[in-house]
Amino acid sequence: MRYLSILVACTIAASLGAQERPFPDRISSTTKTTLDRVIDSARVAGVPSGPLYDKVSEGVLKGADDDRILRAVRALAHELSAARVVLGPTAELPLLSAGASALHAGVSQADLRRIAKPSGPAPDAGTLTTALVTLVDLVAKRVPLGLATSSIQSLVDRRASDRQFTELRSGVEQDILAGRAPDASVTARVKLPSGGPPP
């Protein structure tokens, strides 16, 4: 009996230690238990738990029900894990999150790997993060996925700087506001090494 009491106490302590943040009261106890398991499994796989807790809070803020929150957390855990496989165990959270966002936007793991590990010199972590954020932004602006991916790959191969990726994002946005098609804007701008305005 004493052994059982100690075992139960240790189990509760381990559970409380694993949960880095309390879940909102609105979430049911059953869903909290499942979320704990999902986050613990992700942590074991080398996935940071912070974004997963953030996803729970985001879902609650948006009024999503428990099932939808759980699906979103599971999906993010999968995407972060897949990004970890591609980007390596030393990738820090900004890069890992950018990689997960790219996968969520539809970029394949193979394409993500080609961008992260080109045949020439690999970009530093900061530049690669900016490149992936730009890729996700282009897809959000309705640039076809294939074109967005190949354009970012081309710029990475040409060792584009953070500034060039940032200029591409802002330039495409300006072009769209001016009435230019997103794909035409990207095609014209990526041909320019400086990332300057299209002809």
C-alpha positions as CSV (number, residue, x, y, z in Angstrom):
1,M,0.0,0.0,0.0
2,R,2.8,2.4,0.9
3,Y,4.6,1.5,-2.4
4,L,1.3,2.2,-4.3
5,S,1.0,5.6,-2.6
6,I,4.6,6.5,-3.6
7,L,4.0,5.4,-7.2
8,V,0.9,7.5,-7.5
9,A,2.6,10.5,-6.0
10,C,5.6,10.1,-8.4
11,T,3.2,9.8,-11.3
12,I,1.3,13.0,-10.4
13,A,4.6,14.8,-9.9
14,A,5.9,13.7,-13.3
15,S,2.6,14.8,-14.9
16,L,2.7,18.2,-13.3
17,G,6.4,18.6,-14.3
18,A,5.6,17.7,-17.9
19,Q,2.9,20.3,-18.2
20,E,4.8,23.5,-18.6
21,R,1.8,25.8,-18.7
22,P,-1.7,25.3,-17.3
23,F,-4.4,24.8,-19.9
24,P,-7.3,27.3,-19.9
25,D,-10.2,26.2,-17.6
26,R,-12.6,26.2,-20.5
27,I,-11.0,23.0,-21.9
28,S,-12.4,19.8,-20.6
29,S,-10.3,17.5,-18.3
30,T,-10.4,14.7,-20.9
31,T,-9.0,17.0,-23.6
32,K,-6.4,18.3,-21.2
33,T,-5.2,14.8,-20.6
34,T,-5.0,14.1,-24.4
35,L,-3.2,17.4,-25.0
36,D,-0.7,16.4,-22.3
37,R,0.0,13.2,-24.1
38,V,0.4,14.9,-27.5
39,I,2.8,17.5,-26.1
40,D,4.8,15.0,-24.1
41,S,5.2,12.8,-27.2
42,A,6.3,15.9,-29.3
43,R,8.8,16.8,-26.6
44,V,10.3,13.4,-26.7
45,A,10.7,13.8,-30.5
46,G,12.7,17.0,-29.9
47,V,9.8,19.4,-30.7
48,P,9.6,22.5,-28.5
49,S,6.4,22.6,-26.5
50,G,6.0,26.4,-26.5
51,P,4.3,26.7,-29.9
52,L,1.9,23.8,-29.0
53,Y,0.8,25.6,-25.8
54,D,0.5,28.8,-27.9
55,K,-1.8,26.9,-30.4
56,V,-4.1,25.9,-27.5
57,S,-4.3,29.5,-26.3
58,E,-5.0,30.7,-29.9
59,G,-7.8,28.2,-30.3
60,V,-9.4,29.2,-27.0
61,L,-9.1,32.9,-28.0
62,K,-10.8,32.2,-31.3
63,G,-13.6,30.3,-29.7
64,A,-12.7,26.9,-31.2
65,D,-14.2,23.8,-29.6
66,D,-12.0,21.2,-27.9
67,D,-11.9,18.8,-30.9
68,R,-10.8,21.5,-33.2
69,I,-8.1,22.7,-30.8
70,L,-6.8,19.1,-30.4
71,R,-6.7,18.6,-34.2
72,A,-4.8,21.9,-34.6
73,V,-2.2,20.9,-31.9
74,R,-1.7,17.5,-33.3
75,A,-1.2,18.9,-36.8
76,L,1.3,21.5,-35.5
77,A,3.2,18.8,-33.6
78,H,3.4,16.7,-36.7
79,E,4.6,19.7,-38.8
80,L,7.2,20.7,-36.2
81,S,8.4,17.1,-36.0
82,A,8.7,16.9,-39.8
83,A,10.5,20.2,-39.9
84,R,12.9,19.0,-37.2
85,V,13.8,15.9,-39.3
86,V,14.6,18.2,-42.3
87,L,16.3,21.0,-40.5
88,G,18.2,19.0,-38.0
89,P,18.4,18.7,-34.2
90,T,20.2,22.0,-33.7
91,A,17.6,24.2,-35.5
92,E,16.3,26.8,-33.1
93,L,12.7,27.7,-32.6
94,P,12.4,30.6,-35.2
95,L,13.7,28.4,-38.0
96,L,11.8,25.4,-36.9
97,S,8.6,27.3,-36.8
98,A,9.2,28.8,-40.2
99,G,9.9,25.3,-41.6
100,A,6.6,24.0,-40.0
101,S,4.7,26.9,-41.5
102,A,6.1,26.1,-44.9
103,L,5.0,22.5,-44.6
104,H,1.6,23.7,-43.4
105,A,1.4,25.9,-46.5
106,G,1.9,22.8,-48.7
107,V,5.6,22.7,-49.3
108,S,6.8,19.1,-49.4
109,Q,9.6,17.8,-47.1
110,A,11.7,17.2,-50.2
111,D,11.4,20.8,-51.3
112,L,12.0,22.1,-47.8
113,R,15.2,20.0,-47.7
114,R,16.3,21.4,-51.1
115,I,15.8,24.9,-49.9
116,A,17.5,24.3,-46.5
117,K,20.4,22.3,-48.0
118,P,21.2,23.6,-51.5
119,S,24.0,22.2,-53.6
120,G,26.1,25.3,-52.9
121,P,26.9,27.0,-49.6
122,A,23.9,26.7,-47.2
123,P,22.3,29.9,-46.0
124,D,22.8,30.8,-42.3
125,A,19.9,30.1,-40.0
126,G,18.6,33.7,-40.0
127,T,18.6,34.0,-43.8
128,L,17.0,30.6,-44.1
129,T,14.3,31.6,-41.7
130,T,13.6,34.8,-43.7
131,A,13.5,32.8,-46.9
132,L,10.9,30.4,-45.5
133,V,8.8,33.2,-44.0
134,T,8.9,34.8,-47.5
135,L,7.8,31.6,-49.1
136,V,4.8,31.2,-46.8
137,D,3.9,34.9,-47.3
138,L,4.0,34.4,-51.1
139,V,1.7,31.4,-50.9
140,A,-0.7,33.4,-48.7
141,K,-0.7,36.1,-51.4
142,R,-2.0,33.4,-53.8
143,V,1.3,32.9,-55.7
144,P,1.1,29.3,-57.0
145,L,2.9,26.9,-54.6
146,G,5.3,25.6,-57.3
147,L,6.3,29.0,-58.4
148,A,6.7,30.3,-54.9
149,T,8.9,27.3,-54.0
150,S,11.0,27.5,-57.1
151,S,11.5,31.2,-56.7
152,I,12.7,31.0,-53.2
153,Q,14.9,28.1,-54.1
154,S,16.4,30.2,-56.9
155,L,17.1,33.0,-54.6
156,V,18.7,30.7,-52.0
157,D,20.9,29.2,-54.7
158,R,22.0,32.8,-55.6
159,R,22.8,33.4,-52.0
160,A,20.2,36.2,-51.6
161,S,20.4,38.2,-48.4
162,D,17.8,38.8,-45.8
163,R,17.2,42.2,-47.3
164,Q,16.5,40.7,-50.7
165,F,13.9,38.3,-49.3
166,T,12.2,41.1,-47.4
167,E,12.2,43.4,-50.5
168,L,10.6,40.6,-52.5
169,R,7.8,40.3,-50.0
170,S,7.1,44.0,-49.8
171,G,7.5,44.4,-53.6
172,V,5.0,41.7,-54.4
173,E,2.5,43.2,-52.0
174,Q,2.9,46.6,-53.7
175,D,2.4,45.0,-57.1
176,I,-0.7,43.2,-56.0
177,L,-2.2,46.4,-54.6
178,A,-1.4,48.1,-58.0
179,G,-3.4,45.4,-59.8
180,R,-0.6,43.1,-60.9
181,A,-1.1,39.3,-60.8
182,P,0.8,37.7,-57.9
183,D,2.6,35.2,-60.2
184,A,3.6,37.8,-62.7
185,S,5.0,40.0,-60.0
186,V,7.1,37.1,-58.5
187,T,8.3,36.0,-61.9
188,A,9.5,39.5,-62.8
189,R,11.1,40.2,-59.5
190,V,13.0,37.0,-59.0
191,K,14.7,37.5,-62.3
192,L,16.3,40.6,-60.8
193,P,19.3,39.8,-58.5
194,S,18.7,43.0,-56.5
195,G,15.0,42.2,-55.8
196,G,14.2,45.6,-57.3
197,P,11.0,46.6,-59.0
198,P,9.9,44.8,-62.2
199,P,10.3,46.5,-65.6
